[in-house]
């Protein structure tokens, strides 16, 4: 407990610099799990969806990653300039067609998480061959939301300075699920990610966060496509 209080006091004395993110922007993470023998078909569908989504008005970026070790599972990440553009996308014909075709080959329904930005990286998405993407879901009780926001902002600030980091974002789910967060990171290779895992600031973050978690710390590795 004393360690936790000391760490939080230390962070409160070092203000987190503002990030380049619009307060109206929407960030969407969609988890997809298809049947193993339909992996290639699923990837083809996702690529078509990605390309069509990128062409929509108000889309600031769309891409997807494939889970390491379980290649039939994917995450699509979308950046929207505002709620109106996201809602228009949800009504688009290509969105409905994608979901209809996906339903025929999925293992379970897609899981869409809608967020606003808590600490959004100003760097462009840059994930070349060999890059490792990491998607982490953080779930805390509602009464610990404010503390967790501070911890996650500090984690993002420190992690962006680590060697080999290409991007580090913290997204916070929209109301009423503001106690749920998605951490999205891209590293130039597995060695860079492994080095980050052993950094003091990473370990301190987890020491403080662990007693507050409402569900297991869910961190998964992916490759960019």
C-alpha positions as CSV (number, residue, x, y, z in Angstrom):
1,X,0.0,0.0,0.0
2,X,2.8,2.4,0.9
3,X,4.5,1.6,-2.5
4,X,1.2,2.4,-4.3
5,X,0.7,5.7,-2.6
6,X,4.3,6.8,-3.1
7,X,4.1,5.9,-6.8
8,X,0.9,7.8,-7.4
9,X,2.2,10.8,-5.5
10,X,5.4,10.8,-7.7
11,X,3.3,10.7,-10.8
12,X,1.0,13.5,-9.7
13,X,4.1,15.8,-9.3
14,X,5.0,15.2,-12.9
15,X,2.2,16.4,-15.2
16,X,1.5,14.4,-18.3
17,X,2.0,16.6,-21.4
18,X,-1.1,17.1,-23.6
19,X,-1.5,14.7,-26.5
20,X,-2.6,15.6,-30.0
21,X,-6.1,14.1,-30.0
22,X,-9.5,15.5,-30.7
23,X,-12.0,15.2,-27.9
24,X,-14.7,14.4,-30.5
25,X,-12.7,11.6,-32.2
26,X,-13.9,7.9,-31.9
27,X,-11.5,5.0,-31.8
28,X,-13.0,1.5,-32.4
29,X,-11.4,-1.9,-31.7
30,X,-13.3,-4.9,-33.1
31,X,-12.2,-8.4,-32.1
32,X,-12.9,-11.2,-34.7
33,X,-12.6,-14.9,-34.3
34,X,-13.2,-17.1,-37.4
35,X,-13.1,-20.9,-37.9
36,X,-9.6,-22.1,-38.3
37,X,-10.2,-23.6,-41.8
38,X,-11.7,-20.2,-42.8
39,X,-8.7,-18.1,-41.8
40,X,-7.7,-17.1,-45.3
41,X,-11.3,-16.3,-46.2
42,X,-11.7,-14.2,-43.0
43,X,-8.5,-12.2,-43.8
44,X,-9.7,-11.5,-47.3
45,X,-13.0,-10.2,-46.0
46,X,-11.2,-8.0,-43.4
47,X,-8.9,-6.6,-46.1
48,X,-11.9,-5.7,-48.3
49,X,-13.6,-4.1,-45.3
50,X,-10.5,-2.2,-44.3
51,X,-10.0,-0.7,-47.8
52,X,-13.7,0.3,-48.1
53,X,-13.6,1.9,-44.6
54,X,-10.5,3.9,-45.4
55,X,-12.3,5.5,-48.3
56,X,-15.2,6.8,-46.1
57,X,-15.6,10.4,-45.2
58,X,-14.4,11.0,-41.7
59,X,-12.2,8.0,-41.4
60,X,-8.7,8.9,-40.1
61,X,-7.2,5.4,-40.4
62,X,-8.2,1.8,-40.4
63,X,-6.0,-1.3,-40.2
64,X,-6.0,-4.8,-38.7
65,X,-3.7,-7.2,-36.9
66,X,-3.6,-11.0,-36.7
67,X,-3.0,-12.8,-33.4
68,X,0.3,-14.5,-32.9
69,X,-0.1,-18.3,-32.3
70,X,-3.9,-18.1,-33.1
71,X,-4.0,-16.8,-36.7
72,X,-7.7,-17.2,-37.0
73,X,-8.2,-14.2,-34.6
74,X,-7.9,-10.6,-35.6
75,X,-8.4,-7.1,-34.3
76,X,-9.6,-4.2,-36.5
77,X,-8.6,-0.7,-35.3
78,X,-10.5,2.3,-36.7
79,X,-10.0,6.0,-36.1
80,X,-13.0,8.3,-36.8
81,X,-13.0,12.1,-36.6
82,X,-16.3,12.3,-34.8
83,X,-19.4,10.3,-33.7
84,X,-21.4,11.3,-36.8
85,X,-18.8,9.8,-39.2
86,X,-18.7,6.6,-37.2
87,X,-22.5,6.3,-37.1
88,X,-22.6,6.8,-40.9
89,X,-20.1,4.0,-41.3
90,X,-22.2,1.7,-39.2
91,X,-25.1,2.3,-41.6
92,X,-23.0,1.8,-44.7
93,X,-23.9,-1.0,-47.1
94,X,-20.3,-2.4,-47.2
95,X,-20.3,-2.6,-43.4
96,X,-23.6,-4.7,-43.4
97,X,-22.2,-6.9,-46.2
98,X,-19.0,-7.5,-44.3
99,X,-20.8,-8.6,-41.1
100,X,-23.2,-10.8,-43.0
101,X,-20.4,-12.7,-44.7
102,X,-18.3,-12.8,-41.5
103,X,-21.2,-14.4,-39.7
104,X,-21.1,-17.5,-41.9
105,X,-17.5,-18.3,-40.9
106,X,-17.1,-16.9,-37.4
107,X,-16.6,-18.9,-34.2
108,X,-18.3,-16.3,-32.2
109,X,-20.0,-12.9,-32.9
110,X,-17.6,-9.9,-33.5
111,X,-16.8,-7.9,-30.3
112,X,-16.8,-4.2,-31.0
113,X,-15.4,-1.7,-28.4
114,X,-16.1,2.0,-28.9
115,X,-13.7,4.5,-27.3
116,X,-12.6,8.0,-27.0
117,X,-8.9,8.9,-26.7
118,X,-7.2,9.1,-23.4
119,X,-3.6,9.3,-24.6
120,X,-3.4,9.1,-28.4
121,X,0.0,8.9,-30.1
122,X,0.6,11.7,-32.7
123,X,2.8,9.4,-34.8
124,X,1.4,7.7,-37.9
125,X,0.8,4.0,-37.8
126,X,4.1,2.5,-39.0
127,X,4.3,-1.3,-38.7
128,X,6.5,-2.9,-41.2
129,X,7.5,-6.5,-41.7
130,X,8.5,-8.1,-38.4
131,X,6.7,-5.5,-36.3
132,X,4.8,-6.7,-33.2
133,X,1.5,-5.2,-32.2
134,X,0.1,-5.6,-28.7
135,X,-3.5,-5.1,-27.7
136,X,-4.3,-5.1,-24.0
137,X,-7.7,-4.8,-22.3
138,X,-7.6,-3.2,-18.9
139,X,-10.7,-3.5,-16.7
140,X,-11.0,-1.9,-13.2
141,X,-13.9,-1.2,-10.9
142,X,-15.7,2.1,-11.6
143,X,-14.4,3.7,-8.4
144,X,-10.8,3.1,-9.5
145,X,-11.2,4.8,-13.0
146,X,-9.5,8.1,-12.1
147,X,-6.4,6.4,-10.6
148,X,-6.2,4.1,-13.6
149,X,-6.3,7.0,-16.1
150,X,-3.3,8.5,-14.4
151,X,-1.4,5.2,-14.4
152,X,-2.2,4.6,-18.1
153,X,-1.2,8.1,-19.2
154,X,2.1,7.8,-17.4
155,X,2.7,4.3,-19.0
156,X,2.1,5.7,-22.4
157,X,4.5,8.6,-21.9
158,X,7.3,6.3,-20.7
159,X,6.7,3.6,-23.3
160,X,6.9,6.0,-26.2
161,X,10.4,6.7,-25.2
162,X,11.5,3.0,-25.1
163,X,13.7,1.9,-28.0
164,X,11.8,0.3,-30.8
165,X,8.4,1.8,-30.0
166,X,6.5,2.9,-33.1
167,X,3.2,3.8,-31.5
168,X,1.5,3.7,-28.1
169,X,-2.2,4.6,-27.6
170,X,-4.6,4.5,-24.7
171,X,-8.3,4.4,-25.6
172,X,-11.1,4.6,-23.0
173,X,-14.5,3.1,-23.7
174,X,-17.4,5.4,-24.0
175,X,-20.0,5.8,-21.2
176,X,-21.2,3.9,-19.3
177,X,-18.1,1.6,-19.6
178,X,-15.4,4.2,-18.9
179,X,-13.7,1.9,-16.5
180,X,-12.6,-0.2,-19.5
181,X,-9.5,0.7,-21.5
182,X,-7.7,-0.6,-24.6
183,X,-4.0,-0.2,-24.9
184,X,-2.7,-0.5,-28.4
185,X,1.1,-0.6,-29.0
186,X,3.4,-1.3,-32.0
187,X,7.0,-2.4,-31.6
188,X,9.6,-2.7,-34.4
189,X,10.3,-6.3,-33.4
190,X,9.8,-8.9,-30.6
191,X,13.1,-8.0,-29.0
192,X,11.9,-4.4,-28.6
193,X,8.7,-5.6,-27.0
194,X,10.5,-8.0,-24.6
195,X,12.9,-5.2,-23.5
196,X,10.0,-3.0,-22.8
197,X,8.4,-5.7,-20.6
198,X,11.4,-5.6,-18.3
199,X,11.7,-1.9,-18.0
200,X,11.2,-0.4,-14.5
201,X,8.3,1.8,-15.5
202,X,6.5,-1.1,-17.0
203,X,6.9,-3.3,-13.9
204,X,6.0,-0.5,-11.6
205,X,2.8,0.2,-13.6
206,X,1.7,-3.4,-13.2
207,X,2.6,-3.6,-9.5
208,X,0.3,-0.6,-8.8
209,X,-2.4,-1.7,-11.2
210,X,-2.7,-5.3,-10.1
211,X,-4.7,-4.7,-6.9
212,X,-7.2,-2.6,-8.8
213,X,-8.0,-5.0,-11.6
214,X,-11.6,-6.1,-12.0
215,X,-10.5,-8.9,-14.5
216,X,-7.3,-10.5,-15.6
217,X,-4.8,-8.2,-17.3
218,X,-5.4,-9.4,-20.9
219,X,-2.4,-8.7,-23.2
220,X,-2.1,-10.4,-26.6
221,X,0.5,-10.2,-29.3
222,X,-0.3,-9.7,-33.0
223,X,1.4,-9.3,-36.4
224,X,0.5,-6.4,-38.7
225,X,-1.0,-7.3,-42.1
